[in-house]
Amino acid sequence: MPEPLNASTPIEFLKGIGPKRAEALAEDLGIRTCGDLLFHLPFRYEDRTGFHRVSQAVPGPVQLQFRGTIRNIKEVQQKRGRRLEAEFVDEHGDTLSLVWFKGVQWVARNLPVGQPCVLWGRVSEYKGGVNMAHPEVLTMQEARSASALHPVYSSTERLGRFGLNSNGLAKAVQRLIGHLRKVHGEDWIPETLPPGILAMRGMPALAVALDHVHQPADVQAERLGRFRLKFEEFLFLQLLLVQHRNAQTQDLPGVAFTQVGDAFNRFYGERIPFELTGAQKRVIREIREDTRHGRHMNRLLQGDVGSGKTMVALLTALLAVDNGCQACIMAPTEILAQQHLASFRDMLGDLPIRVELLTGSVKTADRKPILEGLADGTVHLLVGTHAVLEPKVVFHRLGLVVIDEQHRFGVAQRARLWAKADIPPHVLVMTATPIPRTLSMTVYGDLDLSVIDELPPGRKPIRTVHRTDAQRLGVFGFMRDQIAEGRQVYVVYPLIEESAQLDHKDLMDGYESLTRHFPPTEYRISVVHGRMKPEDKDMEMQRFAQGVTQIMVATTVIEVGVNVPNASVMVIESATRFGLSQLHQLRGRVGRGANQSFCILMSDKELGKEARRRLETMVRTQDGFEIAEVDLELRGPGDLMGTQQSGVLDLKVADLIKDRVLLEDARDIARRILNEDPGLDGAGHALLKAGVERLRAERPDWSRIS
């Protein structure tokens, strides 16, 4: 066995663990080393300051503590396996029956029979008396050394059979800390933060913090220890992200867009029929500043649906063209790519800018001149989907990549696009999904952030209401009134499960109900769902966009897609089945014209607490960032970002929702440190540099957008 143990020692070498338990710990809890065990922290604590008498114990869910002695243990054969029985006598001579059904042999070997001990567990009624099943048993020495706040650790049923339930894990942690303290003294684990940072926030040393969390003397000590561990986790993460961002923007070369030329100026002066918002102008200035110095731009642009992100993307593309470069705009769906193409060509008019579309459905004969134009530089702006990533797509001089709805593209896909240029193209990532500040600092912390936080002039706020099924006839009447005024209506159904079949069934039931109230002799209805062929889906969307149909019955395929300024009503069926951000995205499909628009959230009358809060938030506000914060609070960061971002949010101690103030503090400190010492090469920053390198080695490079 390696001596002495340290944080990197495999857990099997800790006394009492061994190979089999180590395998179970690794598979069930991800604990592979002694360090992993030290950072498997309690998730709650039990107050064990008082003792009860068996004669006064009341059966129930509350756990009680007794002092006394165990005697008369025996194994009893059952139809299936064995059980262990014993008798406990408290200090007053009252007896309590004890029973174990699992881990019988291990329990029998380890019970302190005939010795004073402490018992902890729930009391149940049994044959006219009381008993306790699977009690936790501590020797008096263990009880004296234990904290009054007893730690409770997450475990599994399998680990419990190995004696590694919460109490077994607590004993293993204390054995490990005891061994480390015996070998290394009070500083039993190497410090990871410089003294200056500890003093700045009044934080204890790492060894003291872990002591406070695993065996707290009181609530205050536990909070102080956990504060230290959370702060450290956030600080190293932010140091890594800010360093990465600095490397991207300062150390990585980019094409210098030194001039604002004819394409940009003619478009701005002749083709834009309205005044840009102050927010759009601010973002363009930020992009201009990023791209003029020959450093690589890596910028995230956030803005609600309809806020004018596409105009910013086109102006940035023209800036690239003016500097002898090509631009590529990536869209997640063919529908959105086609919409961008039509929009760009319409806005550019007769300006000598060649815009082409490349998607999976572009035929080989049509594809050839596009590929030739990209290779010789005569195609200035390419709009495309994943088809752009194919090896045959070669650019003459790619200077800008705009990625629309970036969460739909994987890191590997973005890297393939990035590799299509000798000098890395500038990257502008756009999203209409508002990202809470705390989440963006963690997931996109290495990007510069721009926000379009105002809508174009003339846009009226969308009126949002909640209606129940009992009010459906009134909703149908309102839809008829809007259609009579020449408006159009969306009716959206949820994806019940990850099943196109169920999705389809729910929508078709709704369609049949609608046709009874909106007969085909008077109304025309489009239907769009996930099981349709792309060409059929496009045809139905085009019919609605052209005003041929008055009602669009759809699943969430329209969340990102067709732009119909004449559509003034969005009816969302079973609204409680959607997340808040998705509801907000769907609402953004209307409100694109000058007319007043409406969003109607349909649900059952009976609502749970969270469902009610979601609908109340939608009715109360249209602020996408406020909605995103509530969504983060309700659903948690993992659900919000999806499985694609796993590895991003695997914080061991800190909580993005509860500890957002601490995260911002850590980011500010990280920035100050790196402004003074970008490489963390100063004598006082050796510990920080080691911590960042350790984190860099552990985490995938998920943050590299480009």
PECOR-V98636 format. One record per backbone hydrogen bond with DSSP energy under -1.0 kcal/mol. CO is the residue of the C=O (numbers start at 1). NH is the residue of the N-H. E is the energy in kcal/mol with one decimal. If there is no record, write none. Layout:
[[CO;NH;E] [CO;NH;E]]
//
This chain:
[[6;9;-1.6] [7;35;-2.9] [9;34;-2.3] [10;13;-1.8] [11;14;-1.9] [12;18;-1.4] [14;17;-2.1] [18;22;-2.2] [19;23;-2.2] [20;24;-2.0] [21;25;-2.7] [22;26;-2.3] [23;27;-2.3] [24;28;-2.7] [25;29;-2.1] [25;31;-1.8] [32;11;-2.4] [33;37;-1.6] [34;38;-2.0] [35;39;-1.6] [37;40;-1.5] [39;41;-1.2] [44;152;-2.5] [46;150;-3.4] [53;56;-1.2] [54;57;-1.3] [64;121;-2.0] [65;52;-3.0] [66;119;-2.8] [67;91;-1.3] [68;117;-2.9] [69;89;-2.7] [70;114;-2.9] [71;87;-2.8] [74;85;-3.1] [76;83;-2.3] [81;78;-2.9] [83;76;-3.1] [84;100;-2.4] [85;74;-2.5] [86;98;-2.8] [87;71;-2.8] [88;96;-2.3] [89;69;-2.3] [90;93;-2.2] [94;90;-2.8] [96;88;-2.7] [97;132;-2.4] [98;86;-1.9] [99;134;-3.0] [100;84;-2.8] [103;107;-2.8] [104;108;-2.7] [105;109;-2.0] [106;110;-1.3] [107;111;-1.3] [111;113;-2.0] [112;115;-1.8] [116;140;-1.1] [117;68;-2.2] [118;138;-2.4] [119;66;-2.4] [120;136;-3.1] [121;64;-3.2] [123;60;-1.8] [124;131;-2.6] [126;129;-2.2] [129;126;-2.4] [130;97;-1.4] [131;124;-2.9] [132;99;-1.8] [136;120;-1.9] [138;118;-2.9] [139;143;-2.7] [140;144;-2.6] [141;145;-1.9] [148;48;-3.3] [148;150;-1.0] [150;46;-2.7] [152;43;-2.4] [152;44;-1.1] [156;160;-2.1] [157;161;-1.5] [159;164;-3.2] [160;163;-1.6] [165;169;-2.7] [166;170;-2.2] [167;171;-2.2] [168;172;-2.0] [169;173;-2.6] [170;174;-2.2] [171;175;-2.4] [172;176;-2.3] [173;177;-2.9] [174;178;-2.6] [175;179;-2.3] [176;180;-2.6] [177;181;-2.7] [178;182;-2.1] [179;183;-1.9] [180;184;-3.1] [181;185;-2.2] [186;188;-1.5] [194;198;-1.8] [195;199;-2.7] [196;200;-2.0] [197;201;-1.5] [198;203;-2.8] [205;209;-2.7] [206;210;-2.5] [207;211;-2.0] [208;212;-2.7] [209;213;-1.7] [210;214;-2.7] [211;215;-2.8] [218;222;-1.9] [219;223;-2.3] [220;224;-2.2] [221;225;-2.5] [222;226;-2.5] [223;227;-2.4] [224;228;-1.9] [225;229;-1.7] [226;230;-2.7] [227;231;-2.6] [228;232;-2.2] [229;233;-2.0] [230;234;-2.5] [231;235;-3.0] [232;236;-2.4] [233;237;-1.7] [234;238;-2.7] [235;239;-2.6] [236;240;-2.2] [237;241;-2.4] [238;242;-3.0] [239;243;-2.2] [240;244;-2.2] [241;245;-2.7] [242;246;-2.7] [243;247;-2.3] [244;248;-2.3] [245;249;-2.7] [246;250;-2.9] [246;251;-1.0] [247;252;-1.3] [252;296;-2.5] [256;258;-1.4] [261;265;-2.5] [262;266;-2.8] [263;267;-1.9] [264;268;-2.8] [265;269;-2.6] [266;270;-2.9] [267;271;-1.7] [267;272;-1.1] [277;281;-2.3] [278;282;-2.2] [279;283;-2.2] [280;284;-2.3] [281;285;-2.2] [282;286;-2.0] [283;287;-2.5] [284;288;-2.8] [285;289;-2.4] [286;290;-2.0] [287;291;-2.2] [288;292;-1.1] [291;257;-3.0] [294;254;-2.1] [297;427;-2.4] [298;448;-2.1] [299;429;-3.1] [300;450;-3.0] [301;431;-2.3] [302;452;-3.0] [304;307;-2.0] [308;312;-1.4] [309;313;-2.3] [310;314;-2.3] [311;315;-2.3] [312;316;-2.1] [313;317;-2.1] [314;318;-2.2] [315;319;-1.6] [316;320;-1.7] [317;321;-2.2] [318;322;-2.4] [320;323;-1.0] [320;325;-2.2] [321;324;-1.8] [326;399;-2.7] [326;400;-1.4] [327;382;-2.6] [328;402;-3.0] [329;384;-2.5] [330;404;-2.9] [333;337;-2.2] [334;338;-2.9] [335;339;-2.0] [336;340;-2.5] [337;341;-2.4] [338;342;-2.5] [339;343;-2.4] [340;344;-3.1] [341;345;-2.6] [342;346;-2.1] [343;347;-2.5] [344;348;-2.9] [345;349;-1.7] [348;351;-2.0] [351;353;-2.8] [354;380;-1.3] [354;381;-2.2] [356;383;-2.9] [358;385;-1.6] [359;362;-1.4] [363;367;-2.1] [364;368;-1.7] [367;371;-2.6] [368;372;-2.2] [369;373;-2.1] [370;374;-2.1] [371;375;-2.0] [372;376;-2.1] [373;379;-2.0] [374;396;-1.8] [380;327;-2.4] [381;356;-2.2] [382;329;-3.0] [383;358;-2.6] [384;331;-2.9] [385;388;-2.0] [386;389;-1.8] [387;390;-1.4] [390;393;-1.8] [397;326;-3.0] [399;426;-2.5] [400;328;-2.1] [401;428;-2.6] [402;330;-3.3] [403;430;-3.3] [405;408;-1.9] [406;409;-2.3] [410;414;-2.1] [411;415;-2.4] [412;416;-1.6] [413;417;-1.4] [414;418;-2.3] [415;419;-1.6] [417;420;-1.6] [426;401;-2.9] [427;299;-2.3] [428;403;-2.6] [429;301;-3.9] [430;405;-1.6] [430;406;-1.1] [431;303;-1.6] [436;440;-2.9] [437;441;-2.0] [439;443;-3.5] [440;444;-1.3] [444;447;-1.9] [448;300;-3.1] [450;302;-2.7] [456;459;-1.5] [463;599;-2.8] [465;601;-2.9] [467;603;-1.4] [468;471;-1.9] [469;472;-1.6] [471;475;-1.6] [472;476;-2.6] [473;477;-2.1] [474;478;-2.0] [475;479;-2.4] [476;480;-2.3] [477;481;-2.0] [478;482;-2.2] [479;483;-2.5] [480;484;-2.3] [481;485;-1.1] [482;487;-2.4] [483;486;-1.9] [488;568;-2.1] [488;569;-1.4] [489;552;-2.8] [490;571;-2.7] [491;554;-2.6] [492;573;-2.8] [497;499;-3.1] [499;503;-2.4] [500;504;-2.6] [501;505;-2.3] [502;506;-2.4] [503;507;-1.9] [504;508;-2.7] [505;509;-2.4] [506;510;-1.8] [507;511;-2.5] [508;512;-2.4] [509;513;-1.9] [510;514;-2.4] [511;515;-2.5] [514;518;-2.6] [519;522;-2.3] [519;523;-2.5] [524;550;-2.3] [524;551;-1.6] [526;553;-3.2] [528;555;-1.2] [529;532;-1.4] [533;537;-2.6] [534;538;-2.7] [535;539;-2.0] [536;540;-2.2] [537;541;-2.3] [538;542;-2.6] [539;543;-2.2] [540;544;-1.9] [541;545;-2.8] [542;546;-2.4] [543;548;-2.2] [543;549;-1.0] [544;547;-1.3] [550;489;-2.6] [551;526;-3.2] [552;491;-3.0] [553;528;-2.5] [554;493;-2.6] [555;558;-1.3] [556;559;-2.2] [564;567;-1.8] [566;488;-1.3] [568;598;-3.3] [569;490;-3.0] [570;600;-3.2] [571;492;-3.0] [572;602;-2.6] [574;577;-2.3] [575;578;-1.6] [579;583;-2.2] [580;584;-2.4] [581;585;-2.2] [582;586;-2.6] [583;587;-2.5] [584;588;-1.4] [586;589;-1.9] [587;590;-1.7] [597;463;-2.3] [598;570;-2.4] [599;465;-2.5] [600;572;-2.7] [601;467;-2.8] [602;575;-2.9] [603;469;-1.2] [608;612;-2.5] [609;613;-1.9] [610;614;-2.4] [611;615;-2.2] [612;616;-2.7] [613;617;-2.3] [614;618;-2.0] [615;619;-2.2] [616;620;-2.0] [617;621;-2.2] [623;627;-2.3] [624;628;-2.2] [625;629;-1.8] [626;630;-2.0] [627;631;-2.5] [628;632;-2.5] [629;633;-2.1] [630;634;-2.4] [631;635;-3.0] [632;636;-1.9] [636;640;-1.7] [637;641;-2.2] [638;642;-1.9] [642;645;-1.4] [643;646;-1.9] [645;648;-2.3] [649;651;-2.2] [655;659;-2.7] [659;663;-2.0] [660;664;-2.0] [661;665;-2.0] [662;666;-2.5] [663;667;-2.3] [664;668;-2.2] [665;669;-2.2] [666;670;-2.5] [667;671;-2.4] [668;672;-2.2] [669;673;-2.6] [670;674;-2.4] [671;675;-2.1] [672;676;-1.5] [673;677;-2.3] [677;680;-1.9] [682;685;-1.8] [685;689;-2.6] [686;690;-2.2] [687;691;-2.2] [688;692;-2.5] [689;693;-2.4] [690;694;-2.0] [691;695;-2.1] [692;696;-2.8] [693;697;-1.9] [694;698;-1.4] [695;699;-2.2] [700;702;-2.1] [701;704;-1.0] [703;705;-1.5]]
//
